[in-house]
Amino acid sequence: MKQCEKWESKPLHGQYIRQINKADVDKQRTHSWLKGTGLKSETEGLIIAAQDQTLPTRYYENKIMGKDVNTKCRICGDYDDTVDHIISGCPVLVHWKLCKQYGFTVCIKWYEHEPEKVMDNDTATILCDMQVHTDRTITANRPDIIVKNKVE
């Protein structure tokens, strides 16, 4: 038990253990992919490195390696360049994926995609980085992306 606590207390390597200890995580299923996947050991190691946030992102280079580099995402420039941000939080990447999913014309190369504020077609409307006006005051009223699915 002491070893797990020591691991969890580490700022970088403890991130993964802190994530899986959250109430909404099924610990049994979290690790089930490691059993009999047929993955090469290099691939398995890369996935575990991503889970541990040890891939060489700008944030990692600055905070862990001590290099004098800008920690902001090289794609959107707004948030820290972490594995979690790149995989699920970068508004530019999410916008490109959603536009593709709903049939909007997008660049073949995701890194050439420049999000428009409003995109509209027969299947969906996508609003990017726009303030939402409500009848009550809401401090966080500017979501990265709003998708209105017209089909469902």
C-alpha atoms as an extended CHARMM CRD file, in Angstrom:
* protein
*
       152  EXT
         1         1  MET       CA              0.0000000000        0.0000000000        0.0000000000  PROA      1               0.0000000000
         2         2  LYS       CA              2.8180000000        2.3820000000        0.8080000000  PROA      2               0.0000000000
         3         3  GLN       CA              4.2170000000        1.9190000000       -2.7200000000  PROA      3               0.0000000000
         4         4  CYS       CA              0.8690000000        2.9470000000       -4.2910000000  PROA      4               0.0000000000
         5         5  GLU       CA              0.6590000000        6.0450000000       -2.0980000000  PROA      5               0.0000000000
         6         6  LYS       CA              4.2140000000        6.9830000000       -3.0790000000  PROA      6               0.0000000000
         7         7  TRP       CA              3.3290000000        6.5020000000       -6.7610000000  PROA      7               0.0000000000
         8         8  GLU       CA              0.1180000000        8.5220000000       -6.4240000000  PROA      8               0.0000000000
         9         9  SER       CA              1.9420000000       11.4150000000       -4.7340000000  PROA      9               0.0000000000
        10        10  LYS       CA              4.2230000000       11.9590000000       -7.7460000000  PROA      10              0.0000000000
        11        11  PRO       CA              3.1020000000       14.9980000000       -9.7560000000  PROA      11              0.0000000000
        12        12  LEU       CA              3.5440000000       13.3790000000      -13.1860000000  PROA      12              0.0000000000
        13        13  HSD       CA              3.3900000000        9.6160000000      -12.7730000000  PROA      13              0.0000000000
        14        14  GLY       CA              0.6990000000        9.8930000000      -10.1200000000  PROA      14              0.0000000000
        15        15  GLN       CA             -1.7630000000       11.4440000000      -12.5900000000  PROA      15              0.0000000000
        16        16  TYR       CA             -2.7770000000        8.0740000000      -13.9950000000  PROA      16              0.0000000000
        17        17  ILE       CA             -3.3910000000        6.4160000000      -10.6250000000  PROA      17              0.0000000000
        18        18  ARG       CA             -5.3440000000        9.4790000000       -9.4540000000  PROA      18              0.0000000000
        19        19  GLN       CA             -7.5110000000        9.2720000000      -12.5940000000  PROA      19              0.0000000000
        20        20  ILE       CA             -8.3560000000        5.5850000000      -12.1570000000  PROA      20              0.0000000000
        21        21  ASN       CA             -9.1270000000        6.0660000000       -8.4550000000  PROA      21              0.0000000000
        22        22  LYS       CA            -12.0240000000        8.3780000000       -9.3030000000  PROA      22              0.0000000000
        23        23  ALA       CA            -15.4950000000        7.0540000000       -8.5010000000  PROA      23              0.0000000000
        24        24  ASP       CA            -16.6820000000        6.8710000000      -12.1240000000  PROA      24              0.0000000000
        25        25  VAL       CA            -13.8340000000        4.6130000000      -13.3010000000  PROA      25              0.0000000000
        26        26  ASP       CA            -14.2680000000        0.8500000000      -13.5960000000  PROA      26              0.0000000000
        27        27  LYS       CA            -10.8340000000       -0.3630000000      -12.4580000000  PROA      27              0.0000000000
        28        28  GLN       CA            -11.4360000000       -3.9160000000      -13.6780000000  PROA      28              0.0000000000
        29        29  ARG       CA            -12.2420000000       -2.8310000000      -17.2320000000  PROA      29              0.0000000000
        30        30  THR       CA             -9.5760000000       -0.1120000000      -17.2250000000  PROA      30              0.0000000000
        31        31  HSD       CA             -6.8230000000       -2.7210000000      -17.2480000000  PROA      31              0.0000000000
        32        32  SER       CA             -8.6250000000       -5.4990000000      -19.1600000000  PROA      32              0.0000000000
        33        33  TRP       CA             -7.1080000000       -4.3420000000      -22.4540000000  PROA      33              0.0000000000
        34        34  LEU       CA             -3.6890000000       -5.4700000000      -21.1990000000  PROA      34              0.0000000000
        35        35  LYS       CA             -4.7420000000       -9.1390000000      -21.1770000000  PROA      35              0.0000000000
        36        36  GLY       CA             -4.2660000000      -10.9620000000      -24.4480000000  PROA      36              0.0000000000
        37        37  THR       CA             -4.4640000000       -7.9840000000      -26.7690000000  PROA      37              0.0000000000
        38        38  GLY       CA             -1.8670000000       -9.2390000000      -29.1960000000  PROA      38              0.0000000000
        39        39  LEU       CA             -0.2040000000       -5.8250000000      -29.1690000000  PROA      39              0.0000000000
        40        40  LYS       CA              3.5380000000       -5.5180000000      -29.5700000000  PROA      40              0.0000000000
        41        41  SER       CA              5.3040000000       -4.5290000000      -26.3750000000  PROA      41              0.0000000000
        42        42  GLU       CA              6.3510000000       -1.2220000000      -27.9920000000  PROA      42              0.0000000000
        43        43  THR       CA              2.7160000000       -0.3590000000      -28.7370000000  PROA      43              0.0000000000
        44        44  GLU       CA              1.6330000000       -1.3100000000      -25.2370000000  PROA      44              0.0000000000
        45        45  GLY       CA              4.4410000000        0.8500000000      -23.8170000000  PROA      45              0.0000000000
        46        46  LEU       CA              3.3580000000        3.8250000000      -25.9340000000  PROA      46              0.0000000000
        47        47  ILE       CA             -0.2400000000        3.5280000000      -24.6960000000  PROA      47              0.0000000000
        48        48  ILE       CA              0.9270000000        3.3470000000      -21.0790000000  PROA      48              0.0000000000
        49        49  ALA       CA              3.2210000000        6.3520000000      -21.6350000000  PROA      49              0.0000000000
        50        50  ALA       CA              0.2030000000        8.2910000000      -22.9340000000  PROA      50              0.0000000000
        51        51  GLN       CA             -1.8120000000        7.2770000000      -19.8560000000  PROA      51              0.0000000000
        52        52  ASP       CA              1.0570000000        8.4230000000      -17.6360000000  PROA      52              0.0000000000
        53        53  GLN       CA              1.2530000000       11.7710000000      -19.5010000000  PROA      53              0.0000000000
        54        54  THR       CA              4.9330000000       11.0970000000      -20.2920000000  PROA      54              0.0000000000
        55        55  LEU       CA              4.8170000000       11.6510000000      -24.0370000000  PROA      55              0.0000000000
        56        56  PRO       CA              7.0060000000       14.5970000000      -25.0530000000  PROA      56              0.0000000000
        57        57  THR       CA              4.4140000000       17.3590000000      -25.2240000000  PROA      57              0.0000000000
        58        58  ARG       CA              5.3270000000       21.0050000000      -24.6960000000  PROA      58              0.0000000000
        59        59  TYR       CA              3.8950000000       20.8900000000      -21.1840000000  PROA      59              0.0000000000
        60        60  TYR       CA              6.0200000000       17.8190000000      -20.3600000000  PROA      60              0.0000000000
        61        61  GLU       CA              9.1630000000       19.4080000000      -21.8110000000  PROA      61              0.0000000000
        62        62  ASN       CA              8.6550000000       22.5590000000      -19.7190000000  PROA      62              0.0000000000
        63        63  LYS       CA              7.3380000000       21.2300000000      -16.4040000000  PROA      63              0.0000000000
        64        64  ILE       CA              9.1180000000       17.8810000000      -16.1600000000  PROA      64              0.0000000000
        65        65  MET       CA             12.2680000000       18.2560000000      -18.2660000000  PROA      65              0.0000000000
        66        66  GLY       CA             12.8170000000       21.8740000000      -17.1840000000  PROA      66              0.0000000000
        67        67  LYS       CA             13.2520000000       23.2370000000      -20.7130000000  PROA      67              0.0000000000
        68        68  ASP       CA             12.3680000000       26.8240000000      -21.5200000000  PROA      68              0.0000000000
        69        69  VAL       CA              9.5350000000       26.1420000000      -23.9760000000  PROA      69              0.0000000000
        70        70  ASN       CA              6.0540000000       27.5730000000      -24.3570000000  PROA      70              0.0000000000
        71        71  THR       CA              3.5660000000       25.1560000000      -22.7290000000  PROA      71              0.0000000000
        72        72  LYS       CA              0.6020000000       26.1710000000      -24.9140000000  PROA      72              0.0000000000
        73        73  CYS       CA             -0.8330000000       23.8260000000      -27.5460000000  PROA      73              0.0000000000
        74        74  ARG       CA              0.8460000000       24.2670000000      -30.9180000000  PROA      74              0.0000000000
        75        75  ILE       CA             -2.5050000000       23.6890000000      -32.6490000000  PROA      75              0.0000000000
        76        76  CYS       CA             -4.9220000000       25.9980000000      -30.8100000000  PROA      76              0.0000000000
        77        77  GLY       CA             -2.4660000000       28.0540000000      -28.7460000000  PROA      77              0.0000000000
        78        78  ASP       CA             -4.9710000000       28.4800000000      -25.9100000000  PROA      78              0.0000000000
        79        79  TYR       CA             -4.4670000000       25.5510000000      -23.5330000000  PROA      79              0.0000000000
        80        80  ASP       CA             -1.5210000000       23.6390000000      -22.0920000000  PROA      80              0.0000000000
        81        81  ASP       CA             -0.1660000000       21.0560000000      -24.5330000000  PROA      81              0.0000000000
        82        82  THR       CA             -0.8850000000       17.8620000000      -22.5480000000  PROA      82              0.0000000000
        83        83  VAL       CA             -1.7730000000       14.3700000000      -23.7510000000  PROA      83              0.0000000000
        84        84  ASP       CA             -5.3360000000       14.7650000000      -22.4270000000  PROA      84              0.0000000000
        85        85  HSD       CA             -5.7520000000       18.0730000000      -24.2640000000  PROA      85              0.0000000000
        86        86  ILE       CA             -4.5140000000       16.6780000000      -27.5840000000  PROA      86              0.0000000000
        87        87  ILE       CA             -6.6330000000       13.5290000000      -27.3620000000  PROA      87              0.0000000000
        88        88  SER       CA             -9.9020000000       15.0150000000      -26.1960000000  PROA      88              0.0000000000
        89        89  GLY       CA             -9.7900000000       18.7210000000      -25.5080000000  PROA      89              0.0000000000
        90        90  CYS       CA             -8.2400000000       20.6850000000      -28.3540000000  PROA      90              0.0000000000
        91        91  PRO       CA            -11.0720000000       22.7570000000      -29.8700000000  PROA      91              0.0000000000
        92        92  VAL       CA             -9.4270000000       22.8520000000      -33.3210000000  PROA      92              0.0000000000
        93        93  LEU       CA             -9.1340000000       19.0570000000      -33.4980000000  PROA      93              0.0000000000
        94        94  VAL       CA            -12.6360000000       18.5440000000      -32.1000000000  PROA      94              0.0000000000
        95        95  HSD       CA            -14.0690000000       21.0690000000      -34.5780000000  PROA      95              0.0000000000
        96        96  TRP       CA            -12.3770000000       19.2920000000      -37.5080000000  PROA      96              0.0000000000
        97        97  LYS       CA            -13.6870000000       15.9100000000      -36.3580000000  PROA      97              0.0000000000
        98        98  LEU       CA            -17.2430000000       17.2110000000      -35.8360000000  PROA      98              0.0000000000
        99        99  CYS       CA            -17.2750000000       18.9860000000      -39.2040000000  PROA      99              0.0000000000
       100       100  LYS       CA            -16.1670000000       15.7700000000      -40.8710000000  PROA      100             0.0000000000
       101       101  GLN       CA            -18.7790000000       13.7450000000      -38.9550000000  PROA      101             0.0000000000
       102       102  TYR       CA            -21.6520000000       16.0550000000      -39.9540000000  PROA      102             0.0000000000
       103       103  GLY       CA            -20.6860000000       16.3170000000      -43.6180000000  PROA      103             0.0000000000
       104       104  PHE       CA            -19.0480000000       19.7430000000      -43.7740000000  PROA      104             0.0000000000
       105       105  THR       CA            -16.1480000000       20.2590000000      -46.1600000000  PROA      105             0.0000000000
       106       106  VAL       CA            -12.8490000000       20.0130000000      -44.2880000000  PROA      106             0.0000000000
       107       107  CYS       CA             -9.1790000000       19.9450000000      -45.2030000000  PROA      107             0.0000000000
       108       108  ILE       CA             -7.7410000000       16.4710000000      -45.6020000000  PROA      108             0.0000000000
       109       109  LYS       CA             -4.9580000000       17.4310000000      -43.2070000000  PROA      109             0.0000000000
       110       110  TRP       CA             -6.3840000000       18.2950000000      -39.7620000000  PROA      110             0.0000000000
       111       111  TYR       CA             -3.5520000000       20.7410000000      -39.0910000000  PROA      111             0.0000000000
       112       112  GLU       CA             -4.6760000000       22.9340000000      -42.0030000000  PROA      112             0.0000000000
       113       113  HSD       CA             -8.2260000000       23.2230000000      -40.6220000000  PROA      113             0.0000000000
       114       114  GLU       CA             -9.2710000000       26.7320000000      -39.6040000000  PROA      114             0.0000000000
       115       115  PRO       CA            -12.5710000000       26.6860000000      -37.6800000000  PROA      115             0.0000000000
       116       116  GLU       CA            -15.2920000000       29.0470000000      -38.8320000000  PROA      116             0.0000000000
       117       117  LYS       CA            -17.4820000000       30.6750000000      -36.1700000000  PROA      117             0.0000000000
       118       118  VAL       CA            -20.7290000000       29.2800000000      -37.6290000000  PROA      118             0.0000000000
       119       119  MET       CA            -21.1890000000       26.2900000000      -39.9200000000  PROA      119             0.0000000000
       120       120  ASP       CA            -24.6400000000       25.1960000000      -41.0380000000  PROA      120             0.0000000000
       121       121  ASN       CA            -26.0480000000       22.4720000000      -43.2950000000  PROA      121             0.0000000000
       122       122  ASP       CA            -29.1000000000       20.1640000000      -43.4240000000  PROA      122             0.0000000000
       123       123  THR       CA            -27.7960000000       17.8570000000      -40.6850000000  PROA      123             0.0000000000
       124       124  ALA       CA            -26.2350000000       20.1860000000      -38.1130000000  PROA      124             0.0000000000
       125       125  THR       CA            -25.2430000000       23.6400000000      -36.9860000000  PROA      125             0.0000000000
       126       126  ILE       CA            -21.8280000000       24.0260000000      -35.3710000000  PROA      126             0.0000000000
       127       127  LEU       CA            -20.9520000000       27.1630000000      -33.4180000000  PROA      127             0.0000000000
       128       128  CYS       CA            -17.3270000000       27.6650000000      -32.4840000000  PROA      128             0.0000000000
       129       129  ASP       CA            -16.1710000000       29.8410000000      -29.5800000000  PROA      129             0.0000000000
       130       130  MET       CA            -19.3370000000       31.9330000000      -29.4350000000  PROA      130             0.0000000000
       131       131  GLN       CA            -20.9540000000       33.5580000000      -26.4510000000  PROA      131             0.0000000000
       132       132  VAL       CA            -24.3260000000       32.0860000000      -25.4610000000  PROA      132             0.0000000000
       133       133  HSD       CA            -26.9690000000       34.6010000000      -24.4310000000  PROA      133             0.0000000000
       134       134  THR       CA            -29.3640000000       33.4130000000      -21.7310000000  PROA      134             0.0000000000
       135       135  ASP       CA            -32.0990000000       34.9660000000      -19.6200000000  PROA      135             0.0000000000
       136       136  ARG       CA            -29.9090000000       34.5310000000      -16.5260000000  PROA      136             0.0000000000
       137       137  THR       CA            -26.3250000000       35.6280000000      -16.0030000000  PROA      137             0.0000000000
       138       138  ILE       CA            -23.9140000000       32.7400000000      -16.4980000000  PROA      138             0.0000000000
       139       139  THR       CA            -20.2060000000       33.3820000000      -16.0160000000  PROA      139             0.0000000000
       140       140  ALA       CA            -19.0620000000       30.5050000000      -18.2480000000  PROA      140             0.0000000000
       141       141  ASN       CA            -21.1940000000       31.3930000000      -21.2640000000  PROA      141             0.0000000000
       142       142  ARG       CA            -18.6480000000       30.8580000000      -24.0320000000  PROA      142             0.0000000000
       143       143  PRO       CA            -18.2310000000       27.1280000000      -24.7410000000  PROA      143             0.0000000000
       144       144  ASP       CA            -15.5890000000       26.0040000000      -27.2370000000  PROA      144             0.0000000000
       145       145  ILE       CA            -18.1250000000       24.2340000000      -29.4390000000  PROA      145             0.0000000000
       146       146  ILE       CA            -21.9030000000       23.9020000000      -29.6330000000  PROA      146             0.0000000000
       147       147  VAL       CA            -23.4190000000       21.2850000000      -31.9390000000  PROA      147             0.0000000000
       148       148  LYS       CA            -27.1000000000       21.2780000000      -32.8400000000  PROA      148             0.0000000000
       149       149  ASN       CA            -27.9530000000       17.9980000000      -34.5250000000  PROA      149             0.0000000000
       150       150  LYS       CA            -30.9110000000       18.6780000000      -36.8490000000  PROA      150             0.0000000000
       151       151  VAL       CA            -31.5130000000       15.0250000000      -37.6930000000  PROA      151             0.0000000000
       152       152  GLU       CA            -32.3010000000       13.6100000000      -34.2450000000  PROA      152             0.0000000000
